[in-house]
């Protein structure tokens, strides 16, 4: 476990931010549940109100009825207690890869924060056990496939409900364990889920929202990294820094575009003396970098509330208004906002891959790289014919970019009528979020390759010209040199690319924010 360095994340009435979920997913912070008596009273009142309705034999969806299109099937009171277990049992049909540890923590956080809104009809004890799972890092093994994003993430979240009940498997202390065994080891009694509690756990958008929080933070760092890579490539390719002039961007003042241009000016120390210009206009992948990256920068600002409102909302069904003693049947499990946010993000991120791929194509091609060796090979003249530098890296980058671009098809337009046409319009938000994560993975691979190539280009330019780098780039160049020495004789670069990806995942380099 990472030693906590920040204040605890408190689940309760106050909203969480995306950064809170990221810190929790990285095990950088402890967690706690809001503990004041009024909060606990409000949570408990929802469960008590449901019990009072059962005493009166009231009809409540998912409590005294079947689920989905089976809502017309009445469940006798003597079977009501068995219904929650049946719900998570028949949904135990997920397939695909398992969510990794970070994603699973984010999912648990999103589900807990939603239930803390106090309108889901669950007990305080359920919230306490969910928080304990996070605090002890007990991670349900959740298959990532099987949700259409309405009625929420039913199938993947069934693995949360089941493990709280002592069934299925969890990851605990680095080992795959039976949930029942972990409960015994910790001296806990598995929860027997009360009426509505399985539905409250499963009938929500926690998987797509947790993934969206992680995707957002990765995209934010990628934006900064792509800007730094572009600055390195301006130096390596002897680009024209006047393309980023502040007065130029005042004429088209999109805020994100202006921010990226400002970062580039700072990285390139624009106000310092520059080398003589070789051309008036660079190719678009340099000249228009603020315009490409600026769309992502601006979009992050309006995508944030889509994600954070979902994170801090009640998104199951029905909603239990214990204060007014009403049961409200609706469709808050529909993940349309997350679906749109993730479909948008994957398009924005794929454009970053395409931009960096084009910059790398210029770097390796001696027709366009303004005097750098073919394929950025650092070999001496007598061995140049044997060495191919970054040739294969550029081919791989082209493949990763093509796959990223291919995955930009919006998932949200592929709604499928399911569950006997009860769920006849669904969000596909979880698929959109998974797509966004995959596009980020591929684009980070493109960024890693282009970063190493840019650093090689800067090194080669430095061998030919005795000009100091601007301070920010000099610091970055020196930091990279510790892990990634210049490629002089050909060597297999897979290990270095993987190390670079690890550095990106750790957000290792301090950039612009």
Number of C-alpha atoms within 10 A of each C-alpha: 10 9 9 15 11 11 11 16 19 18 24 23 15 12 15 19 17 22 13 21 26 24 19 22 24 18 21 18 22 19 20 16 22 17 11 9 9 10 18 18 12 18 24 18 23 24 23 15 19 25 16 13 14 17 10 9 12 13 15 20 22 25 27 24 19 18 16 15 12 14 17 12 12 16 17 11 14 7 10 19 17 15 23 22 20 12 21 26 17 10 17 20 14 19 13 10 11 16 20 13 19 19 26 26 26 29 28 24 29 28 30 25 25 26 28 25 20 27 27 27 29 28 20 21 13 19 20 15 16 19 21 15 20 23 16 14 20 25 28 32 23 28 19 23 19 18 23 28 31 27 27 31 28 28 27 29 31 27 28 29 27 26 25 26 20 22 19 20 22 26 17 17 12 9 8 13 18 17 25 19 15 19 18 12 9 9 9 13 12 18 16 17 22 22 24 26 23 28 30 25 29 28 28 32 35 33 31 31 31 29 26 34 27 20 26 24 17 21 24 15 19 24 21 19 22 24 25 24 23 25 25 31 28 21 22 24 23 20 24 20 23 16 20 23 16 15 10 13 19 11 8 11 13 15 15 21 23 23 20 26 25 19 21 26 19 17 22 23 17 16 10 8 7 14 12 8 12 11 9 9 14 17 13 13 20 26 19 17 25 26 21 21 26 23 19 25 24 16 16 21 11 11 20 16 15 19 23 19 16 23 29 23 20 24 28 28 25 26 21 24 18 21 11 7 14 13 21 14 13 12 17 21 25 26 28 20 19 31 29 21 24 34 26 20 28 29 20 23 29 24 21 29 29 22 23 30 27 20 25 29 19 20 29 25 17 15 12 13 23 16 16 22 21 19 24 26 24 24 18 11 7 7 11 16 9 11 20 21 27 25 16 13 22 22 13 16 26 20 15 22 26 16 16 27 20 12 19 22 15 18 22 24 13 13 17 15 13 13 13 10 11 13 19 12 17 23 28 29 33 33 23 31 29 22 23 31 23 17 28 24 18 23 29 26 22 30 27 26 26 29 24 26 28 28 25 29 28 24 20 20 20 15 11 11 9 8 11 9 17 17 13 17 22 15 12 17 20 13 12 18 15 8 11 18 14 19 22 17 15 14 11 11 17 11 9 16 20 14 15 23 19 14 13 19 14 11 15 10 13 10 16 18 7
